[in-house]
Amino acid sequence: MKCSLLLSLLLIGQPALADGGVHPATIALSNLLPPPPAAGSIAAQRDLQAVLDTQKTRTDADDAAAKADTDRSVFRFADALGLAVPSSALPKTTAFFARTAQLDKALVKDAKNYWQRPRPAAVSGDVHPLAKEKADDWSYPSGHSTFGYTTAVLLANMVPEKRAAIFARADVYAQHRIVMGAHFPSDVEAGHLAGTVIAAEVMQDPSWQQDYLAARAELRKALGLPAQPPLATSGAKKATASSTH
């Protein structure tokens, strides 16, 4: 409910172009997302404790799965899609989501630099991350979570038949950032909001439509599905509905 309310507020008043599209380059996440919990606050303490609790219970299998999900690729969702072909067989899909990943990284980088929230391991010596992060790569919002949810919204609109599985996979993908000890839960939640907003903007931007439709057609064909998704509606409405799974 909280995520849905924040999303509706974030989508209000986004700058539209004369042609009716919206350029993702206009998205300033620092103006759209709530700030992270203040250092030393009760919310920040809860955030840290969640990381420590996850660290205590993670298994070798959890570690392996989380490390595998550090790959920022749409093909991490292959299991949710039931996709059995290699990435080389889907060049349009690969290119579209690579472009999406570049957009996400650029937007998230600006937001990270704005808030400059330290990573969990920098906050507490009791945190033992599974991989070392760059010294100047801040924690809020989570870039991987942003990419995961951007990807999930776009995939869910390309292949609505798989929507539930896609979003369940996005949740696991994002949760793995906490398993890694790389992010706090609030970083992940911010990534959820950011990714949903970015996907909604992409789907309304005319400059992305040709690549989106080409990737959708290619992916649906590979999955043996009809060319047109069922019950297709406007991109913004679909993206918003998908984010509230």
Order of alpha helices (4+ residues) and beta strands (2+ residues): alpha-alpha-alpha-alpha-alpha-alpha-alpha-alpha-alpha-alpha-alpha-alpha
